[in-house]
Amino acid sequence: MFDTLNDQIRAGEKETTTSKEKILRWAMVLLVTALMFLGFYLLPTLG
């Protein structure tokens, strides 16, 4: 597979992502974060 950590890092750097994939990833992160905080905010009122 890979010989060293440096080989793994180089292989990871070769994988490029498109701007659409980056935007989608950040949108999902923001959505999950917003849902978590909303859940923490509403949880005491539901209990």
N, C-alpha and C positions, 0 to 999 in steps of 0.2 A: 504494500500500500504506500505509505509515506515513510521516508527514512528518518527525517528529523522534524522538529517543530518548525524550522524555517521553511522546509518544503511544504508543510501544511499551510503556513501563512501565505506563501507565494501562490499556492493553488487557490486559496480563498480570495486573494486579490484579483485573480484573473476572472472570476465570476462577476460580470457586470450586471447591474439592474437598470431598468429603464426608469425614466422620470415618472411614468405612470405607476409603476410598481412601488416606487418610493412614496408617492402621494397616497396611494391606497394603503400602504403600511402605516403611515402616520395618521391617516383618517381612522383606521381601525384602533390604533393606540388611543387616540383622543376619545373615540366612542366608548371603549371599554373603561377608560379612566372616568369619563363623565357618568357612566352607569354605576360604577363603584361608589363614587362620591354621592350620587343621588340616593343610592341604596343605603349608605351610611347615614345620610341626612334623614331619610324617611323611616328607617328602622325603629328609632325610639318612639315615633308617633304611632306606629302600627302595633307596638307591643303594649 
